[in-house]
Amino acid sequence: MTTQPGFTIRGRNPDVLTCIANLSNDEVFTPPEFANRMLDAIADAWAADSGGANIWADPKVRFLDPFTKSGVFLREITSRLTSGLADAIPDLQDRVEHIVTKQVFGIAITYKTSLLARRSVYCSKHAKGKHSIAKSFATDSGNIWFERTEHTRVSNKCSYCGASKEMLDRPDELETHAYAFIHTNDIKARVAELFGGTMQFDVIIGNPPYQLDDGGYGTSAAPIYQLFVQQAKALEPRYLSMVIPARWFAGGKGLDEFRESMLTDDRLRSIDDYLSASDVFPGVGLKGGVCYFLWDRNNPGPCRVSTHFKDWPVSTTTRPLLEGGADVFIRFNEGLSILKKVVEFETGDTASVLLPQTKRFDQLVSSRKPFGLETTFKGKASKGTGDLLVYQNGGTGYVAKTSISSGGQFIDKWKVYVGRAAPGTGNRDTYPHKIISTPFVGEPGTICAETYLCIGPFDSKSQADSVLSYLSCRLTRLLILLHKPSQDTTRKVYTFVPTQAWTKLWTDEDLYTKYGLSGDEIAFIEKVVRPMGEADE
C-alpha cells in the first residue's frame, strides 16, 4: 500500500494550536514553535550521543508527554517520525500505525485536554473513531490516557500534591486537578497499569501544570511542577526536557530540596532561561520568567546556560550550576562575572561567590513583619500621646508604642524602609526595571507594617542617607536581582550585596571604580537596571 491515510499528518495554515486560549496562567498551552525548539534540542543531544544518528529515523524510540494538554509535543513528534521513518517503513499507513501505537504516548491532565490531544495526534477525539489515522486501537483512548483521579485526603490536604481542603471539597462535576502522574508512590508500576505493560521511555518531554489550582495566584500559590520533574526522573528516561517556571533558581515555596537536587545533578546538561514568560507564552503573566532544561541520563557533565530576552543577543556559556558558596542558581552569565569581581575585591577569594557574614548587607535587613504588624494593619488616623507613626499599606497611621512587642532596636533609631514587593510591573518581566521599590529614610519614632522591610538601625540621618544612596545605585540592585526569583523582595535577596562605609553618599561611578568593572559590564548593568528616579514602564 502506497496511498496516504484518509487524513495525513501535515502542516496547517494557520495552525489551530497557535490559536487556542490557555486554560490558565498555570496550565498553559505550548506554542508549536517552542515545542519544536525543545524537540530540536533532544534530536541534537541524541545525535551527539549516538554517532550522529537521527532519532526520528529510529522505530524503537518511545516518547511520553505525561501531562499533555493540546497534544502539541505528541503531534510534532509524530510528524517528525512520519518523515524520518520513510525508509524504514515505506508504507505510509503502516508507518503511521507503528508510530502512534508503538512510539508515542501521553497522559492528559483533564478529560477535555485528552480529547484535544487525541484530535491533534489521531485527527479524531476517539482513537478508534472513523476519522482516526490509527486503525488498530482497541479503545477510544488509544495511547493518550485519561481517567478521573481523586486526591488522597490526609489531614484535609492531599498527601501527594498538598491540595487544600477547598480543592478536595470541589463538586463532583468539576475537575479534580489530581494529576495521575504525581498521585502515586510507584510511578513505574502506575505507568505499566496505564499502558498495559512495562514501559521504558527514551524521551519524556512536556509542559507540566505549574501550581495548585486552588485559588492561589503568583508567588502565594504552592508550586507543583517540581513533583512532575521528580516523577519523570524516577522513570529513568534517556532524555528529559520540560518547560517550567524559573523561580526555582533562587526561591519558591517548598522548592529548596528540589533546587538542591537539580543544581547538584550533573546530568542537567542545558538550561535555556527566558527572562520574560511572554516571550515563550504570549499573553501569559508569569513573574520570574520560564526555562526549559535538558537532562541526559547517560552523559553527565557541565551545563550550557543560555539567557534569552526579546531582541537581546542570546548569552550562552558553559558553567557550574552551583558556584562556590552559593545555594541558588545565579541568573545572567554577565551578572555572575560581576558578582565574582565584587566578592574577590571584598574577600580576596576567587573560589567563592559568598561574602562573609560580617560583610553581608542582608544582616542589616529585617525579617518579615519587623514590628509584628500584618500587611492588613491599619493604624489610627490621629496621633495620641506616645503614639508611633506607622508606614502601612496605602499610607500612614498611628499606633501606641506600648502595643509594639518586636523590632524595639529600630524604633528610636534612624532606618531605611523598602517595600516587600517589586515595582508595579504587573505580571510582566520588563527590563530595565528598578528591581526594588523606592526606599526612603525613616526617622526615630516611626515603624512599619509588613508591607515594608526595615534596614538598620543607624545612629544618624547621614548614615541612613548613605544607605539610601547605596540602594539607589544600579550595581547594588543588580546584586539584589541575582538572588531575587520573583517580585517578592525578602531579606534573602540581599545576600550578595556587600556592606560599605556609611560615611558618604554613594554613586554608581564610585562602585564601578571600586570594583574595577569593565565597559561591557557597566553596559550590561545599565541595560538591566533602571535609574531609581525613573518609573518602570
ABEGO torsion letter per residue (X at the ends): XABBBABBBBBBOBBAAAABBBABAABBBBBAAAAAAAAAAAAAAAAAAAGGBBAAABAABBBBBABBBAGAAAAAAAAAAAAAAAAABABAAAAAAAAAAAABBBBBABAAAAAAAAAAAAGBABAABAABABAABABAAEABBBBBBBBBBBGGBBAAAGBBAAAAABBAABBAGBBAAABBABAAAAAAAAAGEBBBBABBBEBBBABBBAGBBEAABBBAAAAAAAAAAAAGBABBBBBBBAAAAABEBGAAAAAAAAAABAABABBBBBABAAAABBGBBBBGEBBBBBBBAABBEBBBBBBBBEABBBBBBBBBABBBGBABBBBEAAAAAAAAAAAAAAAGBAABABBBAAABAAAABBBBGAAGBBAABBBBABBBBGBBBBBBBGEBBBBBAAABABGAAAAABBBBBBBABBBBAEABBBOBBAGBBBBBBBBBGBBBBAABBBBOBBABAAAAAAAAAAAABAAAAAAAAAABABABBBAAAAAABBBBBBABBBBAAAAAAAAGBBAAAAAAAAAABBBAABBBX
